[in-house]
Amino acid sequence: MFNLAIDSKLRGCDLVRLRVGDVMLGGTVRLRTSIIQQKTGRPVPFELTDPTREALTALLRRRPAATGEWLFPSRSRPGDHLTTRQYGRLLDGWVALIGLDPALYGTHSLRRTKVALIYRRTGNLRAWQLLLGHSKLESTVRYLGIEVDDALLLSEQTDL
């Protein structure tokens, strides 16, 4: 789940609602997939890295599931998916395991991780906007914590 959260850049509400068929096709974990975001109704494509594909393959080998079943089913509510609250508790545990303060990290931290790395390497705001499925550049810039004009200037300087 951790790997998939980073690779997909999905909000927690979308991550917990993934179905097996969203990541698997013909018994094999997909290289790429796309889902419709709950918040915006817009499609968000994403690639699955080898470590994520291996983790999903191992998960589904241990717990075979049909295409339409939840990828992350609830243990307490049969037929339902893991809640975003439970996902947050899992993340708190993961963060604590590596010696960090869970109060400083949330599920949205995982959504930002990969795009922040891409932005640092490329300075490409448009790529970040597409990866997050934002319709407005202003929404994307808020993730950076800078002003729109400064972001556009940065983007122009890195395109040289």
C-alpha positions as CSV (number, residue, x, y, z in Angstrom):
1,M,0.0,0.0,0.0
2,F,2.9,2.3,0.9
3,N,4.6,1.8,-2.5
4,L,1.3,2.2,-4.4
5,A,0.5,5.4,-2.5
6,I,3.8,7.0,-3.6
7,D,3.6,5.7,-7.2
8,S,0.0,6.6,-7.8
9,K,0.0,10.1,-6.2
10,L,-3.7,9.4,-5.3
11,R,-5.6,11.0,-2.4
12,G,-6.3,8.6,0.4
13,C,-10.0,8.4,-0.5
14,D,-9.1,7.2,-4.0
15,L,-6.3,4.9,-2.9
16,V,-8.5,2.9,-0.5
17,R,-11.2,2.6,-3.2
18,L,-8.9,0.9,-5.7
19,R,-10.2,-2.4,-7.0
20,V,-8.1,-5.4,-8.0
21,G,-9.0,-4.7,-11.7
22,D,-7.6,-1.2,-11.4
23,V,-4.0,-2.6,-11.0
24,M,-4.3,-6.0,-12.5
25,L,-5.1,-7.3,-16.0
26,G,-5.1,-11.0,-17.0
27,G,-3.4,-12.1,-13.8
28,T,-0.6,-9.6,-14.2
29,V,0.0,-6.3,-12.4
30,R,-0.2,-3.5,-14.9
31,L,2.7,-1.2,-15.8
32,R,0.3,1.7,-16.1
33,T,-3.3,2.4,-15.1
34,S,-5.7,5.3,-14.7
35,I,-8.5,6.0,-12.3
36,I,-11.2,8.7,-12.0
37,Q,-10.6,10.9,-9.0
38,Q,-13.5,11.1,-6.6
39,K,-12.9,14.8,-5.8
40,T,-12.6,16.1,-9.3
41,G,-14.1,13.4,-11.5
42,R,-11.0,13.7,-13.7
43,P,-8.9,10.7,-14.8
44,V,-5.4,10.4,-13.3
45,P,-2.9,8.1,-15.0
46,F,0.0,6.6,-13.2
47,E,2.8,4.1,-13.7
48,L,3.6,1.3,-11.3
49,T,7.3,0.9,-10.5
50,D,8.8,-2.6,-10.3
51,P,8.9,-2.6,-6.5
52,T,5.2,-1.7,-6.4
53,R,4.3,-4.3,-9.0
54,E,6.3,-6.9,-7.0
55,A,4.6,-5.9,-3.8
56,L,1.1,-6.1,-5.4
57,T,1.9,-9.4,-7.0
58,A,2.9,-10.8,-3.6
59,L,-0.2,-9.4,-1.9
60,L,-2.5,-10.9,-4.5
61,R,-0.7,-14.2,-4.3
62,R,-1.4,-14.4,-0.6
63,R,-4.9,-13.1,-0.9
64,P,-6.3,-14.0,-4.3
65,A,-9.1,-11.7,-5.3
66,A,-11.5,-11.2,-8.2
67,T,-11.2,-8.2,-10.5
68,G,-14.1,-6.3,-8.9
69,E,-13.0,-6.8,-5.3
70,W,-11.4,-4.1,-3.2
71,L,-7.6,-4.1,-3.4
72,F,-7.5,-3.1,0.3
73,P,-10.6,-4.7,1.9
74,S,-11.8,-3.9,5.4
75,R,-11.2,-6.5,8.0
76,S,-14.1,-5.3,10.2
77,R,-16.7,-4.6,7.5
78,P,-17.0,-7.5,5.1
79,G,-17.6,-6.4,1.5
80,D,-16.3,-2.8,2.1
81,H,-12.8,-1.3,1.6
82,L,-10.3,0.0,4.1
83,T,-11.3,3.4,5.4
84,T,-9.2,6.5,5.0
85,R,-9.0,6.7,8.8
86,Q,-7.5,3.2,9.0
87,Y,-5.1,4.1,6.1
88,G,-4.0,7.1,8.2
89,R,-3.4,4.8,11.2
90,L,-1.3,2.4,9.1
91,L,0.8,5.4,7.9
92,D,1.3,6.5,11.5
93,G,2.7,3.1,12.2
94,W,5.0,3.0,9.2
95,V,6.3,6.5,10.0
96,A,6.9,5.5,13.7
97,L,8.7,2.3,12.5
98,I,11.4,4.4,10.8
99,G,11.8,6.7,13.8
100,L,10.0,9.7,12.5
101,D,7.2,11.6,14.3
102,P,3.8,10.5,12.9
103,A,2.4,13.9,13.8
104,L,4.5,15.5,11.1
105,Y,3.3,13.2,8.3
106,G,-0.1,12.3,6.9
107,T,-1.6,10.4,4.0
108,H,-1.3,13.5,1.8
109,S,2.5,13.4,2.4
110,L,2.7,10.3,0.3
111,R,0.7,12.0,-2.5
112,R,3.3,14.7,-2.7
113,T,6.4,12.6,-2.4
114,K,7.0,11.5,-6.0
115,V,5.9,14.7,-7.6
116,A,8.1,16.7,-5.3
117,L,11.1,14.6,-6.4
118,I,10.2,15.1,-10.0
119,Y,9.8,18.8,-9.6
120,R,13.2,19.1,-7.9
121,R,14.8,17.2,-10.8
122,T,13.1,19.0,-13.6
123,G,11.5,22.2,-12.3
124,N,8.6,21.3,-14.6
125,L,5.3,22.6,-13.1
126,R,3.2,21.4,-15.9
127,A,4.4,17.8,-15.3
128,W,3.5,18.1,-11.7
129,Q,0.1,19.5,-12.5
130,L,-0.6,16.6,-14.8
131,L,0.6,14.0,-12.4
132,L,-1.7,15.3,-9.7
133,G,-4.6,15.7,-12.0
134,H,-5.0,19.4,-11.1
135,S,-7.0,21.5,-13.6
136,K,-5.5,24.8,-12.4
137,L,-1.8,25.7,-12.1
138,E,-2.7,27.6,-8.9
139,S,-3.7,24.4,-7.2
140,T,-0.4,22.9,-8.1
141,V,1.6,25.9,-7.0
142,R,-0.1,25.7,-3.5
143,Y,1.7,22.3,-3.1
144,L,5.0,24.1,-3.6
145,G,4.2,26.9,-1.2
146,I,5.3,29.6,-3.6
147,E,3.5,32.4,-5.5
148,V,2.2,31.7,-9.0
149,D,4.4,34.4,-10.6
150,D,7.5,33.0,-8.9
151,A,6.6,29.4,-10.0
152,L,6.2,30.5,-13.6
153,L,9.5,32.3,-13.5
154,L,11.2,29.2,-12.0
155,S,9.6,27.1,-14.7
156,E,10.8,29.4,-17.5
157,Q,14.4,29.4,-16.1
158,T,14.5,25.6,-16.0
159,D,13.2,25.2,-19.6
160,L,16.3,26.9,-21.0
